[in-house]
């Protein structure tokens, strides 16, 4: 019997339109088809085996836990996963991948005998609509198809299959050198069956795709392995048809095991996507930047003043939140949510992140787009009359709005980068008026968001609480790193928001009581904030300390180099949606900064 593993037990495979999570025991516990935000076909990650899974590995006794792979790795710099088992009968390897899509989305699994004769079993239980719907499974010639409503999933394999208990099984034995492939392909149920797969040809093509893509990377520093794996992960989270970038391919993996902080991250947050774009641009990936800029212009077209903080991967605006009460949640962490009501929050910082991304694209030579300049000017026009309003802030609090310092700082960034555009003669606008606006915002933050007695900026105007987003103040150029207020803020966050192992919480939480964010419960250390601290330490000259923290953060990655959103120091495990773009982006940024400073070992 299979139960969901720890979050870090999972590997990611994907085709730049959706993704699957494969556990160490060879079980695919999560897969949405045909898009990242579609209904899951395998949802055991958030429930039980009854909610859909696909295990492929050495046969085991009925009722026993399937054996975990003894070794697993990605093949070179790719998303092709190899898992190997040493069994009493011999050694077997399973290769899992999703070919970049040219037709139907596919998950291909190739079993290869390495030594001995190993009994194997494939157990395929498809359940549509997040485990709620059992499809009609039947044969069409030599193929097996599962159909329910608008969806059909086709299984192709040379191995013999049989059905029992609404599950499709295949029992077989592999010998040295023998290769047996299994492929599932999704197709709208009203269409003809998809083309027969070519597993071996697809494997070669997928390897070539990733080698060519990674070959564009311009970073060749000492942390190249970690940077390249993070870049591959970010590429995997990009929805190729539109250029939108999802925050993570999962929903409702908890920030606290057993808690309620469970959110759907399968959408494009402007903030996450903008910082992802920044990392891609700085490592040589201009095509992804161009595609994201085009996605942005389409998503906000016609209504840029009412910028949403997130959109669907094709630019959809309505992302209504619902709870799936038939799913018990990951390790009983409920509710399981799909959709995200935070889409319509006011978060003024996104204007800064978007403007910064557009500015960086321009500075790195991305071909000019006139509408991008028009959009930037319209965003500043909006901020002129709204920057002084309270908002929900970067962390999407579900409590009352506040005057968050980070939001004001990023409003300053938006105006500052636009002024630079005007000063360069790239467009026209009220230069002196916006210089005054920039000065007004800066003055307001320094007067109302700074606690002189404690020598630190605070989470919001008039508050005593700290917030890790304040670590970005020197990184965006609001104040220089050697400013005493910046140093005081960094040291205050180290004292008050750091965990015993040196990682950083976003802000104080209140256990069973509703906290600053309007939610009960606690959460793990936020990995992005911990990388931000490493950046700041390097900026203020504490480079050895920065390097030690960075390399400690690298050690939290799973064996495949992947990070979730947070780290639970008590249970020593990853928590939150996985893998998380907002963790891998600052990893890249900190590696670039430390490399530039020469602050690395070895």
Residue pairs with C-beta under 8 A, 6 or more apart in sequence:
1 49
1 63
1 64
1 65
2 23
2 25
2 27
2 44
2 49
2 53
2 55
2 65
2 66
3 48
3 65
4 23
4 29
4 44
4 45
4 46
4 330
4 331
5 23
5 24
5 25
5 29
6 573
6 574
7 253
7 330
7 564
7 573
7 574
7 575
7 576
7 578
8 558
8 562
8 564
8 573
8 574
8 578
9 23
9 24
9 558
10 21
10 22
10 23
10 29
10 30
10 558
10 562
10 578
11 21
11 22
11 23
11 72
11 74
11 81
11 83
11 96
11 560
11 562
12 19
12 20
12 21
12 22
12 79
12 233
12 236
12 249
12 560
12 562
12 579
13 19
13 20
13 22
13 79
13 80
13 81
13 96
13 97
13 98
13 107
14 20
14 79
14 98
14 236
14 237
14 249
15 98
15 99
15 100
15 101
15 105
15 106
16 100
16 101
16 235
16 236
16 238
16 239
16 240
17 34
17 35
17 36
17 101
17 105
17 239
17 240
17 241
18 31
18 32
18 33
18 34
18 35
18 36
18 38
18 98
18 105
18 249
19 31
19 32
19 36
19 98
19 236
19 237
19 249
20 28
20 30
20 31
20 42
20 96
20 98
20 107
21 28
21 29
21 30
21 31
21 45
21 249
21 250
21 578
22 28
22 29
22 81
22 83
22 96
23 29
24 68
24 69
24 72
24 83
25 55
25 57
25 65
25 66
25 67
25 68
25 69
26 55
26 56
26 57
26 66
26 69
26 83
26 94
27 44
27 53
27 54
27 55
27 56
27 57
27 66
28 42
28 53
28 54
28 55
28 96
28 107
29 42
29 43
29 44
29 45
29 53
30 40
30 42
30 43
30 44
30 45
30 46
30 249
30 250
31 40
31 41
31 42
31 54
31 107
32 38
32 39
32 40
32 41
32 249
32 266
33 39
33 41
33 105
33 151
33 153
33 186
34 105
34 186
35 239
35 313
36 237
36 239
36 246
36 249
36 266
36 313
37 246
37 266
37 267
37 312
37 313
39 128
39 129
39 130
39 151
40 46
40 52
40 130
40 131
41 52
41 126
41 127
41 128
41 151
41 153
41 186
42 51
42 52
42 53
42 54
42 126
42 127
43 51
43 52
43 127
43 130
43 131
43 327
44 51
44 52
44 53
44 131
45 250
45 253
45 330
46 130
46 131
46 251
46 252
46 324
46 327
46 328
46 329
46 330
46 336
47 131
47 326
47 327
47 328
47 329
48 328
49 125
50 125
50 127
50 131
51 127
51 130
51 131
51 327
52 125
52 126
52 127
52 128
52 131
53 123
53 125
54 107
54 122
54 123
54 124
54 125
54 126
54 184
55 66
55 121
55 122
55 123
56 94
56 109
56 111
56 120
56 121
56 122
56 123
56 182
57 66
57 67
57 69
57 83
57 85
57 94
57 120
57 121
58 66
58 67
58 85
58 87
58 89
58 92
58 118
58 119
58 120
58 121
59 119
59 120
59 121
59 171
60 66
60 67
60 121
67 85
67 87
69 83
69 84
69 85
69 94
70 84
70 85
70 86
71 83
71 84
72 81
72 82
72 83
72 84
72 559
72 560
73 81
73 82
73 560
74 80
74 81
74 82
74 229
74 560
75 81
75 82
75 95
75 207
76 207
76 210
76 211
77 210
77 211
77 214
77 228
77 229
77 232
78 97
78 206
78 207
78 210
78 211
78 214
78 232
79 97
79 98
79 206
79 210
79 232
79 236
80 95
80 96
80 97
80 203
80 206
80 207
80 210
81 95
81 96
81 97
81 560
82 93
82 94
82 95
83 93
83 94
83 96
84 91
84 92
84 93
84 94
84 114
85 91
85 92
85 118
87 116
87 118
89 116
89 117
89 118
89 119
90 113
90 114
90 115
90 116
90 117
90 118
90 176
91 114
91 115
91 116
91 118
92 111
92 112
92 113
92 114
92 118
92 120
92 174
93 111
93 112
93 114
94 109
94 110
94 111
94 112
95 109
95 110
95 112
95 203
96 107
96 108
96 109
97 108
97 202
97 203
97 206
98 105
98 106
98 107
98 108
98 206
99 106
99 108
99 202
99 203
99 205
99 206
99 209
100 205
100 206
100 209
100 240
101 240
103 194
103 195
104 154
104 185
104 186
104 187
104 194
104 195
105 185
105 186
106 183
106 184
106 185
106 186
106 197
106 202
107 183
107 184
108 181
108 182
108 183
108 197
108 199
108 202
108 203
109 122
109 181
109 182
109 183
110 179
110 180
110 181
110 182
110 199
110 200
110 203
111 120
111 174
111 179
111 180
111 181
111 182
112 174
112 177
112 178
112 179
113 174
113 175
113 176
113 177
113 178
113 179
114 176
115 176
116 175
116 176
117 173
117 174
117 175
118 173
118 174
119 171
119 172
119 173
120 171
120 172
120 173
120 174
120 180
121 169
121 170
121 171
122 157
122 159
122 161
122 168
122 169
122 170
122 182
123 167
123 168
123 169
124 155
124 167
124 168
124 169
124 170
124 184
125 166
125 167
125 168
126 135
126 137
126 146
126 153
126 168
127 133
127 134
127 135
128 134
128 135
128 146
128 148
128 149
128 151
129 148
129 149
130 324
130 326
130 327
130 336
130 338
131 326
131 327
132 324
132 326
133 148
133 149
134 148
134 166
135 146
135 147
135 148
135 151
135 152
135 153
136 146
136 147
136 148
137 144
137 145
137 146
137 147
137 163
137 166
137 168
138 144
138 145
138 147
139 145
140 193
142 156
143 154
143 155
143 156
143 193
144 154
144 155
144 156
144 161
144 168
145 152
145 153
145 154
145 155
145 193
146 152
146 153
146 154
146 155
147 189
148 189
149 189
150 188
150 189
150 190
151 186
151 188
151 189
152 186
152 187
152 188
152 189
153 184
153 185
153 186
153 187
154 184
154 185
154 186
154 187
154 193
154 194
155 161
155 168
155 182
155 183
155 184
156 182
156 183
156 184
156 185
156 196
156 197
157 170
157 180
157 181
157 182
157 183
158 180
158 181
159 170
159 172
159 180
159 182
160 170
160 171
160 172
161 168
161 169
161 170
162 168
162 169
162 170
163 169
170 182
172 180
174 180
179 200
181 197
181 199
181 200
183 197
183 199
185 194
185 197
186 194
187 193
187 194
210 232
213 232
213 235
214 228
214 231
214 232
216 284
216 285
217 227
217 228
217 231
217 283
217 284
217 285
218 283
218 284
219 227
219 228
219 283
219 284
219 588
219 591
219 592
219 595
221 227
221 591
221 592
221 595
221 600
222 595
222 600
222 602
223 554
223 591
223 594
223 595
223 600
225 561
226 554
226 557
226 561
226 587
226 591
227 283
227 587
227 588
227 591
227 592
229 560
229 561
229 562
230 279
230 561
230 584
230 585
230 587
230 588
231 279
231 280
231 283
231 285
231 588
233 561
233 562
233 579
233 581
233 584
234 245
234 276
234 279
234 280
234 581
234 584
234 585
235 285
235 288
236 249
237 245
237 246
237 247
237 248
237 249
237 276
237 579
237 581
238 244
238 245
238 246
238 288
238 291
238 292
239 245
239 246
239 268
239 313
239 314
241 314
242 291
242 295
242 298
242 313
242 314
242 315
243 288
243 290
243 291
243 292
243 293
243 294
243 295
244 268
244 273
244 292
244 295
244 299
244 311
244 312
244 313
244 314
244 315
245 268
245 272
245 273
245 276
245 277
245 292
245 581
246 265
246 266
246 267
246 268
246 313
246 581
247 265
247 266
247 267
247 268
247 269
247 272
247 577
247 580
247 581
247 582
248 265
248 266
248 565
248 577
248 578
248 579
248 580
248 581
249 265
249 266
249 579
250 265
250 266
250 577
250 578
251 262
251 263
251 264
251 265
251 266
251 336
251 337
251 338
251 577
252 262
252 263
252 264
252 329
252 330
252 333
252 335
252 336
252 337
252 577
253 262
253 330
253 333
253 564
253 575
253 576
253 577
253 578
254 261
254 262
254 329
254 330
254 331
254 333
254 575
254 576
255 261
255 262
255 521
255 523
255 524
255 565
255 566
255 575
255 576
256 333
256 521
256 522
256 523
256 524
256 568
256 575
257 330
257 331
257 333
257 568
257 571
257 575
258 331
258 332
258 333
259 333
259 521
259 522
259 523
260 333
260 334
260 335
260 519
260 520
260 521
261 519
261 521
261 523
262 329
262 330
262 333
262 334
262 335
262 336
262 337
263 337
263 340
263 342
263 577
264 321
264 337
264 338
264 339
264 340
265 340
265 577
265 580
266 313
267 310
267 311
267 312
267 313
267 319
267 340
267 343
268 295
268 299
268 310
268 311
268 312
268 313
269 309
269 310
270 296
270 307
270 308
270 309
270 310
270 311
270 350
270 353
270 354
271 309
271 347
271 349
271 350
271 353
271 394
272 581
272 582
272 585
273 292
273 296
273 357
274 350
274 353
274 354
274 356
274 357
275 353
275 357
275 582
275 585
275 586
276 292
276 581
276 585
277 288
277 289
277 292
277 293
277 357
277 360
277 361
278 356
278 357
278 360
278 585
278 589
279 585
279 588
279 589
280 288
280 289
281 289
281 360
281 361
281 364
281 366
282 360
282 364
282 588
282 589
282 592
283 588
283 592
286 364
286 365
286 366
289 361
289 364
289 366
290 361
290 366
290 367
292 357
293 357
293 358
293 361
293 366
293 369
293 372
294 369
295 315
296 354
296 375
297 369
297 371
297 372
297 375
298 315
299 311
299 315
300 307
300 375
304 375
304 378
304 379
304 382
305 378
305 379
305 381
305 382
307 350
307 351
307 354
307 379
307 382
308 317
308 343
308 344
309 342
309 343
309 345
309 347
309 350
309 396
310 319
310 340
310 342
310 343
311 317
311 319
311 343
312 319
317 343
318 343
319 339
319 340
319 341
319 343
320 339
320 341
321 337
321 338
321 339
321 340
321 341
322 337
322 338
322 339
323 335
323 336
323 337
324 335
324 336
324 337
324 338
325 335
327 334
327 336
328 334
328 336
329 335
329 336
342 392
342 396
342 398
345 391
345 392
345 396
346 389
346 391
346 392
346 401
347 391
347 392
347 393
347 394
347 396
347 407
348 383
348 386
348 387
348 389
348 391
348 404
348 407
348 408
348 410
348 411
349 391
349 393
349 394
349 404
349 406
349 407
349 409
349 410
349 411
350 410
351 379
351 382
351 383
351 410
351 411
351 414
352 409
352 410
352 411
352 412
352 413
352 414
352 476
353 410
353 413
354 379
354 414
355 376
355 379
355 380
355 413
355 414
355 417
355 418
356 413
356 414
356 417
356 476
358 372
358 375
358 376
358 417
359 417
359 418
359 420
359 421
361 372
362 368
362 372
362 421
362 426
368 426
373 421
373 426
373 427
376 417
376 418
376 421
376 427
377 418
377 427
377 429
379 414
379 418
380 414
380 415
380 418
380 429
380 434
383 411
383 414
383 415
383 437
384 437
387 408
387 411
387 437
387 441
388 403
388 444
389 401
390 400
390 401
390 402
390 403
390 404
391 401
391 402
391 404
391 407
392 398
392 401
393 402
393 404
393 406
393 407
393 460
393 469
394 404
394 406
394 407
394 469
395 467
395 469
395 506
395 507
395 517
396 517
397 516
397 517
397 518
398 517
398 518
398 519
399 514
399 516
399 517
399 518
399 519
400 518
402 459
402 460
402 461
402 463
403 448
403 449
403 460
403 461
403 462
404 459
404 460
404 467
404 469
405 445
405 449
405 457
405 458
405 459
405 460
405 461
405 467
405 469
405 470
406 467
406 469
406 470
406 472
408 441
408 444
408 445
408 449
409 445
409 472
409 473
409 476
409 478
410 476
411 441
412 438
412 441
412 442
412 445
412 478
413 476
413 477
413 478
415 434
415 437
415 438
415 441
416 438
416 477
418 429
418 434
419 431
419 434
419 435
419 438
421 427
422 428
422 429
422 431
422 434
423 431
442 478
445 457
445 478
446 485
448 461
448 462
449 457
449 458
449 460
449 461
450 456
450 457
450 458
450 485
451 457
451 458
451 464
454 488
454 492
455 484
455 485
455 488
455 489
455 492
456 466
456 470
456 485
456 488
456 489
456 491
456 492
456 493
457 470
457 473
457 485
457 489
458 464
458 465
458 466
458 467
458 470
459 465
459 466
459 467
459 470
459 507
459 516
460 467
465 507
465 508
465 516
466 489
466 492
466 493
466 496
466 497
466 507
466 508
467 506
467 507
468 493
468 497
468 504
468 505
468 506
468 507
468 526
468 529
468 532
468 533
469 506
469 529
470 489
470 493
471 489
471 490
471 493
471 504
471 529
471 532
471 533
471 535
471 536
472 532
473 479
473 486
473 489
474 480
474 481
474 483
474 486
474 536
474 539
474 540
475 532
475 535
475 536
475 539
479 485
479 486
480 486
481 487
481 536
481 539
481 540
482 540
486 536
486 540
487 540
490 533
490 536
490 537
490 540
493 504
493 533
494 533
496 508
497 504
497 505
497 506
497 507
497 508
497 529
498 504
498 505
498 533
499 505
499 525
499 569
500 569
501 525
501 552
501 569
502 530
502 549
502 552
503 525
503 527
503 530
503 553
503 567
503 569
504 525
504 526
504 529
504 530
504 532
504 533
505 523
505 525
505 526
505 529
506 523
506 526
506 529
507 516
507 517
508 515
508 516
509 515
509 516
509 517
509 521
509 522
509 523
510 516
510 520
511 520
511 521
511 522
512 520
512 521
513 520
514 520
523 566
523 575
523 576
524 565
524 566
524 567
524 568
524 569
524 575
524 576
525 566
525 567
525 568
525 569
526 565
526 566
527 553
527 556
527 563
527 564
527 565
527 566
527 567
527 580
527 583
527 586
528 582
528 583
528 585
528 586
530 549
530 553
530 567
531 550
531 553
531 583
531 586
531 587
531 589
531 590
532 586
533 549
534 546
534 547
534 549
534 550
534 553
534 590
534 594
535 546
535 586
535 589
535 590
535 593
536 546
537 543
537 545
537 546
537 549
538 546
538 547
538 590
538 593
538 594
538 597
538 599
539 593
543 594
543 597
543 599
544 599
546 590
546 594
546 599
547 594
547 599
547 600
547 601
550 590
550 591
550 594
551 601
553 587
554 587
556 563
556 567
556 574
557 563
558 574
562 578
562 579
563 574
563 578
563 579
563 580
563 583
563 584
563 587
564 574
564 575
564 576
564 577
564 578
564 579
564 580
564 583
565 575
565 576
565 577
565 578
565 580
565 582
565 583
566 574
566 575
566 576
567 573
567 574
567 575
568 574
568 575
594 600
